[in-house]
């Protein structure tokens, strides 16, 4: 059912729902638009409405070929909406779900486009704060780029900042998508441009591997890994590209590249990646396994599946729990110091079980049984040898095997 948004726009059809609101296919004075209508409880928050108005100039001023342009911000009664360009295509999460992982050339070309978008935003003083595949749209009507990739555009600028108000989040809470949060956010530092670089490097890792470097399991464990663990190498990619990834995933924000530098360095890698197939890396289990001595939980009837994003395009799927505004507790210092205790989602060669997984524990048990049997066999051999040695010692004494008893 159509509804009016302000005096200039009409929302005609729901494209998807997310934790912050609903995305509609709409119509404006200049044609089709995407309208992100925030939830009613957010629209009734006067502090948030004030922040919304304050951000209007900054968001409307973001214009770049790789940024989904915000055309208008509407405050009308109970309606609080962002009006944006409509992109004819799909989002990067949907493509990942379909293909599992991308060829390195296409992955790098897409991430270079997003880095261009971030460079323009950072130059304007805007930090995105929620870079992830759900917020990268692929323009199916644009010209094909390296590796057959479609032009990539970054969307949802300003939404995380609007929601993250002091009254809505306490000092012990953080706002963001766990898999892509930079370590400094986990530690309570204010988000600077470097957090977008860390998130974008995480996206590149995910496009290449099919999973994020520190994701999996409870959000608290994911946050801890961002702070305490080092990224596990991906086999099969050029060393120069890997070092670029490592630098942008550095724990120290100052060690990461700026967005413009990252875009340039990525495009330098494209000739070496031409024709390279997707990496052959086993995907880790979708959730943490219990410890070996713990009681196993009941098996799930269905595997964990990552659903699509709410994109600003027709035909998008409902949003997932990887949405922007997941509220999480900040781990205490002693928890961060404790490490992840082997829960990192490390890539491995095809067929090899992940440490801590059910297959890995079964293999450990088989090795223990084998070693136990081997130990018993060794003990038996030693015992038999000792018996023979004793028998040889007795054979040295005079024996009368044919004697008869005296009468």
Secondary structure, DSSP 8 states (H G I E B T S, - for coil): --EEETTTEEEEEEEEE-SSEEEEEEEETTEEEEEEEE-HHHHT-HHHHHHHHHTHHHHHT---TTB--EEEEEEETTEEEEEEE--SEEEHHHHHHHHSS--HHHHHHHHHHHHHHHHHHHHTT------SGGGEEEETTS---GGG--EEEE--TTHHHHH--TTTS-TTEEEE-GGG--HHHHTT----HHHHHHHHHHHHHHHHHSS-SS--S-HHHHHHHHHH------TTS-HHHHHHHHHHT-SSGGGS--HHHHHHHHHHHHHHHTT------B---SS----TTS------SS---------SSTT-----TT-TTEEEE---HHHHHT--TT-----B-TT---TTSHHHHHHHHHHHHHHHHHHHHHHHHHHHHHHHHHHHHHHTS---TT-----
